[in-house]
Amino acid sequence: MPDQREDGVHREDQIVPSVGDGVFEDFVGHAWERLREVLPEDPSLPFRGLPATASTTLGTYRDYTVDAMVDGDLSTMYWSDGPPEVDDEVRVELEEPHLIAFARVQMAQSDASVGDQIYAGVLELSADGNSWSQIAETDGKPVLDVTLPEPIEARYGRIRVTGSNPGDEWVQIREFGLSETAPTR
């Protein structure tokens, strides 16, 4: 939409109109929750990990806090305030130990494009938070899905950084979930 300022100079596309900011996203979120209540086993439901709390050794950019990694909402995210260093980590802690058969970490701003994410890292599980078992490595893609051949009893999951990010990219994690079963989609 064009904008003409007090100086009389015409400037193209200075004001971007918007209608109902966030309303559609809220509606979709509520619709998924309602479907989850009515048909909890429906295969069309998006993946949601077991209830967990999140933490990290990285700093936090503005109000993009760690709790967004485990809120079940792909429109929210944790965002670091700088690039990761070797041995930094992003961690989730389940309420109690479970037999974990599947893990999903959704990084960057979308599943389809790389960006701020952990490029060099390992995904590890632990029952006690001290002794860790590596189950996967990041591969440069924004989504890391791991289906385990045999479930592992764990209460903790983490991605531990093993190398630097290209271009000093920061880290965004939209969701980090652990589950006893792999999703159907």
C-alpha positions, 0 to 999 in steps of 0.5 A: 500500500503506498504511503505519502508522508508530510514531505509529499514524497510518494513511497511504495509499500511503506504500510503493510495492512493486516486484518485479525493478526493472530486470530487465525492462528489462535483459531487453528490452535483451539480447533486442534485442541478440541479435536484432541479432546474429542478424538485423542487417537486421531491420526490427523493430529499433529505430533505432540511429545510427552509433557516436559519442561525445557532448559538450555545453556544458551541465552534467550533472545527477547521473549522467545523463552524455552517453554515454547519448545514444549508447548505443542504450538509450532507457531511459537519458538525458543530463540537463542541470543547468539550462536551455540558453542561446543557442548551447549545444549537444549534439554527437555525433562519429562515429568517421570521416566518413560520408554521412549521410542520416538523423538522429534526436534523441529528447528528453524522457522519452518520444517521446509527451510534451514536457518537458525538451528543446531547444525552440528549436534547429537541427540541424546537420552538419559534416565538420570540426567547424568549418563547419556546415550546418543541416538542420532546426529543432526544432519543440517535439516531443520527437522530431526525425527528419530524412531528407535529400534528398541525403546529406551527408558529416559526422563531427559532428552537433549541436543548437545552441540558438537561443532559451530554453526555456519555463519554464526547462525543462532538457534531456534527450536519450535518443538522438542518432543519425546514419545512412547510411540512414533506418530502416524504422520 
